[in-house]
Amino acid sequence: MALEWVVIGYAAGAEAIMLILLTLPQSINPLRKGLISATKALLKPFLSVVPFGLFLIMDINWKYRTRLTCSSDNCSPSDYLRHEKSILKSQRNAILIASALLFYWLLYSVTKLLDRIDELDQRIQKLKNQD
């Protein structure tokens, strides 16, 4: 596995872990405010997943277009096996890219939503204190 796939895999894993921690109920997760601020700070560096994922999708597309095709007559069993492995790797990598992009979008949406909820809670407390 090449380094770029390791990087995007770790990024997707980190995004998934942060998403799980952010969506825990508030009673279970007393560190939610700190986690929200840490996630907001990490959203900009994780934005690099988007162009990186698009680059890797173009790489998969190029490899797909330039790959040797095996018809029934001209391929040996080892060539056919290599062809099948290449297809499976491409599919696996496409799923990895899609999950990294999906997790980034979900992380961004959940973080913004929780930030808005905290802002509204502060407004409610302010209005209660005025009365």
N, C-alpha and C positions, 0 to 999 in steps of 0.2 A: 504494500500500500504506500503510495507516494505521500510526501509531506503535506501537500495541499489537502488531501482527503482527511488526513489526521487532524489538521487545523480546523477544517469545517465540521468534522465530527465532534471535536472538543467544544467548539462554539455552540453547536446545536445542543450538546449535553448540558453546558452551562446555562444556556437559555431555558432549557426544560426544567432544570433544578430551580432556577430563580422563579420561574412561572409557578411551579408547585408550591414554593415557599410563600409567594405572594397571594396565592388563592386559598391558603389555609384560613380557617375562621379566626377572627380577631381574638377570641378568648384563648385559643391555643397558641397563637403567635404574638407574644408580647413585644417582640422586636420589630413589629411591622413598620413603624415610622422610619427607623433606621434602614430597614431593608428597602423601603420605597425610595429613600434618598440615594442609597447606594445604586439601586437599579436605574434611577434617573441619570446618575452620573455615568453609568456603563452603557447607556443606550447609544450615545454617540460613537464610542469605539466599536460597538457591535454593529453599527450601521455599515461597516466595511464588509460585513457578510453578504450584503446585497450585490454590490458589483463583483465581488469575488465569486459568488454563486453563479452570476450571469456569465462570467468568464469561463467557469467550469462547465456550464451547460453548453457554451460554444465549443469547448474542447471535446465534450462527448459527441456533439453533433458532427464535428470534423472527423473524429475517429470512426463514427458510424458511416459517414459517406465514403471514407477511404479504406474501409475494411474489405478484405477479400471475401467474396461470397462463395459459398460451397453449394454446388449443385450435386446431384446424386452421382454423376459420372467422374468428375475430376478431383474429388477430394479423398484423401486417405483418412482412416479413422482418427489419426492424431490431428490432422488439419480440421476435421469436423469437431473434435473435442475442443480444440483451441478456439474455433469460431463460437461454439456454444458458451465457453467460459467468458469470452469477450462480451458477448451479449448480456450474460448475467451480471458481469461487473458494471457494465454501462447502466443497466437497470437499477442495480444497488446504489450506484453513485447518484443517479437521478433522484432516487427516493431520499437519499441523504441531503441533497441540495434542497429539495422541496421541503423537507422537514425543518432544515435550518431557517429557510425563509419564512415558513409558517410560524415557527416558534418566535422569530424576531417580531413578526407582525402581532402575534398574540401578546408578547411581552410588552410591546409598545402600547397596545390598546389597554391592557390591564393596568399598566402603570399610570397612564393618563386618567383612567377611570378612578383608580384609588386616590390619585392626587386630587381629582375633582371632588370625590366624596369627603376627603379631609378638609378641603376648602369650604364645602357646604356645612360640615360639622362645626367648623370655627365660626361661620356666620350665625348658625343657630345658637351657639354659646354666647356670642356677642349680643344677639337680640334678646336672649334670656337674661343676660346681665343688665341690659338697659331697662327691662321691666321691673 
